[in-house]
Amino acid sequence: MNRRISFKRRIIIYFSLIIAVFTVGIIHFEQKQIIKERTRSLELTLENNADIVYKYIKNNSVSPELDAELVEQQLQYMQPELRLTIIDWQGKVLYDNQVDVELMENHIKRPEIQKTITFGEGSNIRMSESNDIKYLYYSKKYDDSVFIRMALPYDMKLQTFINSENSFIYFILLFLIACVLMMYYYANRFTKSMRELREFSLSLKKGKPIPEDFKFTDDEVGEVSADIVENYNLLQENRKKMEREREKLLQHFQLSEEGIAIFSENRKKLYANSHFLQYLNNILDKPTLEVEQLFSDPSFKDIVEFLNNKSRKNNLYTRRFEKSGKQFNVRVIVFDDNNFELYISDITKSEKTRLLKQEMTNNIAHELRTPVTSIRGYLETILSLHKNQDAEGNKRIQNFLERAYAQTIRLSELIQDISLLTKIEEATDRFELESVNIKELLSELKSDLTVDLNEKQDNFIINVADDIVINGSRTLLYSIFRNLAENSITYGGENINISVSCSNESDDAYYFEYYDTGVGIEEKFLPRIFERFYRINEGRTRNDGGSGLGLSIVKNAILFHKGNIIVKNRPEGGLYFLITLPKRVK
């Protein structure tokens, strides 16, 4: 079985090889330089000797071929092992102090002579063909058509001089040893940190707890390891929190009365609670345990089309189903990553309650409407019959009858307002949507309120363009401005201005400003004026009439149109309303 080399050993081996190669390269380069320098030093010595010989021959007009003894006399002052060869420019050997020139061949092809012909001087280390001795040759060309060649035997003494070692090698080797030792020390520290980190990793893998006194080495690797441990602890803590939150969410899903299912982008179930499966089986024609089958069922065709529509502007879609006497509300929410949730709610009971409440309200209104109408008719008849009685009696009868008549009017209006509020809140589908020209609607309102406006000497101002049209319920839009105007006429005082204007417009909505110049109300009452039956002054409200539902109807009618209303007191006096109404109810 192959044993894996440890990380520490690999570091030491790899870096030792690199340092060793680097050291050998330096030593080799340095030795080459030393050999080159020392060889050049010998060549300079041989060149100096050649110059001496040449000067001697030239100054004394010595012929090397004829006066060999005179040349040998000059050589006695030089090294005894020195070999002198004089060659003419055609390569013929004229003189050699160690070999008979008659036995020597032409030297024009010798390497040192070839270099001399080209560069004026040349050297070479080779075996002599004349006497089989290895020489260091040096030759030089002179103007008298001769080459003077000096040579020293390349023996052990000369080789030792040229290749002798120096202290630089020992310094480099010492440097190598120091580097290896330093590398060994730091490799130990590094591998210690790595070993601690590995032990930590193995402990985590085996699920062992981390000792509280567990510490890493005090170096960069130790710091990184400590950061990893810290991040791991934070990750574990966050993971535990997520698990707890997940358990809470799952418990919520399981205990929820809604059917909840979560699907991936490719419509694979990620989660579904028991209610979802139960409600789904009620909606589908055949029972199933595979919730993904709903995407192929015709009942969910609209939902599938919504999911397939990539250009949808809204990520929420709602639809109702009625199956086997039950009613269900299905809601789809698409997330940013294209995963989505499906909610199925059993609204059978709530829908029955709503219908029952609506029916009961309608019945109450119907039952009250008939007697109130009768009372109103009788009172109107009595009032007309008693006009010719004596003055005092008629006055008292007239007074009581007028009060009764006023109360029946108020009761009738209350019933109408309750019926309208109930319809807004629970039967919105009974309001027909149409294109409503706001200026025409306000003009009609002004005409209807002419008597009341003249009685209080109030001025109704309309500042709305002719082309402002809202797609909504004409009945509710009319009730918004009528209730606001009646509220201003009733409580604002006399000789006031009532103004309606369209102050701004966006791509989707109109912004209307409504205000009066009346007395206004205290700031503390403003947050509650839209509540049902809320009265700022109970006594005044009863005396002036009104159901106490006018502003509540305004608020709910605006909410029906997906709009908004803000109220505040004007600095100049009176109330100010900013109304936002979308151009089209969606």
Buried (B, 14 or more C-beta within 10 A) or exposed (E): EEEEEEBBEEBBEEBBEEBEEBBEEBBEEBBEEBEEEBBEEBBEBBBEBBBBBBEBBEEEEBEBBEBBEBBEEBBEEBEEBBBBBBBBBEBBBBBBBBBEBEEBEEBBEBBBBBBBBEEEBBBBBBEBEBBEBBBBBBBBBBEEEBBBBBBBBBEEEBEEEBEEEEEBBEEBEEBBEEBBEEBBEEBEBBBBBBBBBEEBEEBBEEEEEEEEEEEBBEBEBBEEBBEBBEEBEEEEEEEEEEEEEEEEEEEEBEEBEBBBBBBEEEBEBEBBBEBBBEBBBBBBEEEBEEBEEBEEBEBBEEBBEBBEEEEEEEEEBEBEBEBEEBBBBBBBBBEEEEBBBBBBBBBEEEBEEBEEEBEEBBEBBEEBBEEBEEBBEBBEEBBEEBEEEEEEEBEEBBEEBEEBBEBBBBBBBBBBBBBBBBBBBBBEEEBEEEEBBBBBBBBBBBEEBEEBBEEBEBEBEBEBEEEBBBBBBBBBBBBBBBBBBBBBBBBBBEEBBBBBBBEEEEEEBBBBBBBBBBEBBEEEEBEEBBEBEBBBEEEEBEEEEBBBBBBBBBBBBBEBBBBBBEBEBEEEBBBBBBBBBBBBBE
